[in-house]
Amino acid sequence: MTQLDLHDATLVGHSMGTGEIMRYLSTYGSERVKKAVFIAPIPPFLLKTTDNPEGVDQSVFDKIMQSITTDRLAYLSKFLADFYNLDVNLGKLVSKEAVQFNWNTAATASPAGTLACVTAWLTDFRKDLAKVDIPSLIIQGDADRILPFLATGKRMHEAMKGSRLVVIKDGSHGIPWTHAEEINRELLDFLK
C-alpha cells in the first residue's frame, strides 16, 4: 500500500476495507487522518487459535475454500444469502434484484481472487489495534453471519480505547444496504 495524500480525512471502510484502514493507521499513523469508521469489521483476528479462542474454527474456512473450488457460483449464492440474511430480509430490506446485481458483480471477479479472499480474512490485526489513536466508530449488526459480532466488532471495540460502538439490532453483514438510513445517521453524528 502506498501512502495516501490525506489531510484531516475520515477513513470509512466496510468488511475487508476495515482491515485496510487498520493496517494503514498502524503503518503510517494518524497524522493526516482525523477519524476512522469501521462497518461490519474484520479485525481484530478472525481465526480461532490457542491465543485467540474467541475466533472461528479453521474448518469453517476450509469448507469455504472447498466450496469456492468446487462450485464458485453456487458458493456466491450461499454467501449472499448469509451476507443479507435473506431468509429474514429478502423482500423487506433487500430486493432480489439487488442480490442478483451483487451476484453478477461477484461472478465476474477472478476465481483465484475469490479464493484468495478467504486467506486474507485470516490476517491478524491485534497488534495494529493498539496503534489507532484517533476517534473511531465501529458499526455492526448483531446478526452478522459473515463476520460474527462477538468475534469481530465487540472484541475490536473492547481493544480500541475510546472507540464508539453502535450495534444494529438484527443487522446482517450487508447493513450499508439494509440499514443505510441508520448508518448515515450515525456517520453524520460521528463526523460533527
C-alpha positions in Angstrom: 0.0 0.0 0.0 1.3 3.4 -0.8 0.9 6.4 1.5 -2.2 8.4 0.6 -2.2 12.2 0.3 -4.7 12.7 3.2 -5.3 15.9 5.1 -7.7 15.7 8.1 -9.5 12.8 6.3 -12.0 10.4 7.8 -11.4 6.8 6.6 -14.6 4.7 6.2 -14.4 1.0 5.4 -16.8 -2.0 5.3 -15.8 -5.6 5.9 -12.3 -6.2 4.3 -11.9 -2.5 3.9 -11.8 -2.2 7.7 -8.6 -4.3 7.7 -7.0 -2.0 5.1 -7.8 1.1 7.3 -6.4 -0.7 10.3 -3.2 -1.6 8.6 -2.9 1.9 7.1 -3.2 3.6 10.5 -0.8 1.1 12.1 1.8 1.5 9.3 1.6 5.3 8.6 0.0 6.7 11.7 -2.9 9.2 12.0 -1.1 12.5 11.5 -3.3 13.3 8.4 -6.3 11.3 9.5 -8.9 12.8 11.8 -11.3 9.9 12.4 -12.0 6.3 11.3 -15.2 4.3 10.8 -15.3 0.5 10.7 -18.5 -1.0 9.4 -19.0 -4.8 9.9 -15.3 -5.1 10.7 -12.9 -8.0 10.2 -10.4 -7.0 12.9 -9.1 -8.0 15.3 -8.4 -11.6 14.3 -11.0 -14.0 12.9 -9.2 -17.3 13.2 -9.5 -19.4 16.3 -6.1 -20.3 17.7 -4.7 -21.2 21.1 -4.1 -17.5 21.8 -7.4 -16.5 20.1 -10.1 -18.8 21.5 -12.9 -16.4 20.5 -12.2 -16.9 16.8 -13.8 -19.1 14.2 -12.6 -22.7 13.6 -10.2 -23.3 10.7 -12.6 -25.9 9.4 -15.1 -23.2 8.5 -12.6 -21.5 6.2 -11.5 -24.9 4.8 -15.1 -25.6 3.9 -15.5 -22.2 2.3 -12.4 -22.7 0.2 -13.6 -26.2 -0.9 -17.0 -24.6 -1.9 -15.3 -22.0 -4.0 -13.1 -24.6 -5.6 -15.9 -27.0 -6.3 -18.6 -24.5 -7.5 -17.8 -20.9 -7.0 -21.1 -19.6 -8.4 -23.1 -21.7 -6.0 -20.9 -20.5 -3.2 -21.6 -16.9 -4.2 -25.3 -17.6 -3.9 -24.9 -19.1 -0.4 -22.5 -16.2 0.6 -25.1 -13.6 -0.4 -27.8 -15.4 1.4 -25.8 -15.1 4.6 -24.5 -11.6 3.7 -28.0 -10.2 3.7 -29.7 -12.9 5.9 -32.1 -13.4 3.0 -34.3 -15.8 4.9 -35.3 -12.8 7.1 -34.7 -9.8 4.9 -35.5 -10.7 1.3 -38.3 -8.5 0.0 -38.2 -6.4 3.2 -34.8 -4.8 3.5 -33.2 -6.0 0.2 -34.7 -6.9 -3.1 -34.0 -10.0 -5.2 -32.7 -7.6 -7.9 -30.1 -6.1 -5.6 -29.0 -9.6 -4.6 -28.8 -10.6 -8.3 -26.7 -7.5 -9.1 -24.3 -8.4 -6.2 -24.1 -11.9 -7.6 -23.5 -10.7 -11.1 -20.7 -8.5 -9.9 -19.1 -11.2 -7.7 -19.4 -13.8 -10.5 -17.2 -11.6 -12.8 -14.4 -11.5 -10.2 -11.3 -13.6 -10.6 -11.9 -17.1 -9.3 -8.3 -17.1 -7.9 -9.0 -13.7 -6.3 -12.2 -15.1 -4.7 -10.3 -17.9 -3.2 -7.5 -15.7 -2.0 -10.0 -13.6 -0.1 -10.5 -16.4 2.3 -6.9 -16.4 3.4 -6.9 -12.6 3.6 -9.8 -12.9 6.1 -7.3 -14.6 8.5 -5.0 -11.6 8.8 -4.1 -10.9 12.5 -4.8 -7.2 13.3 -4.4 -7.5 17.1 -1.1 -5.6 17.3 -2.5 -2.9 14.9 -5.4 -2.1 17.2 -3.2 -0.6 19.8 -1.7 1.9 17.3 -5.1 3.5 16.5 -5.1 6.8 18.3 -7.9 8.7 16.7 -11.7 8.7 17.4 -13.1 5.6 15.9 -16.6 4.4 15.2 -17.5 0.7 14.9 -20.9 -0.2 13.5 -22.0 -3.8 13.2 -25.2 -5.8 13.1 -25.7 -8.3 15.9 -26.9 -10.9 13.4 -23.9 -10.7 11.1 -23.4 -14.2 9.7 -20.3 -13.4 7.7 -18.2 -11.8 10.4 -19.8 -12.7 13.7 -20.2 -9.7 16.0 -18.8 -11.5 19.1 -15.6 -12.5 17.2 -15.1 -9.1 15.5 -16.9 -5.8 16.3 -17.4 -6.5 20.0 -13.7 -7.5 20.5 -12.5 -4.7 18.3 -14.3 -2.1 20.4 -13.0 -3.7 23.7 -9.4 -3.5 22.4 -9.6 0.1 21.0 -9.6 2.6 23.8 -12.1 5.4 23.2 -13.8 3.8 20.3 -17.6 4.1 20.0 -19.7 1.0 19.2 -23.1 1.0 17.5 -24.8 -2.3 17.3 -27.6 -2.6 14.8 -30.3 -4.9 16.1 -30.9 -7.8 13.8 -28.4 -6.3 11.3 -26.8 -8.6 8.8 -23.4 -8.1 7.3 -24.9 -6.1 4.5 -26.1 -3.3 6.7 -24.8 -0.5 4.4 -27.7 -1.6 2.1 -30.3 -2.9 4.6 -29.8 -0.2 7.2 -28.4 2.7 5.2 -30.5 5.4 7.0 -29.4 4.3 10.4 -25.7 4.1 9.3 -25.9 7.5 7.7 -27.4 9.0 10.8 -24.6 7.5 12.9 -22.0 8.7 10.4 -23.3 12.3 10.4 -23.4 12.3 14.2 -19.8 11.0 14.4 -18.4 13.4 11.8 -19.8 16.5 13.6 
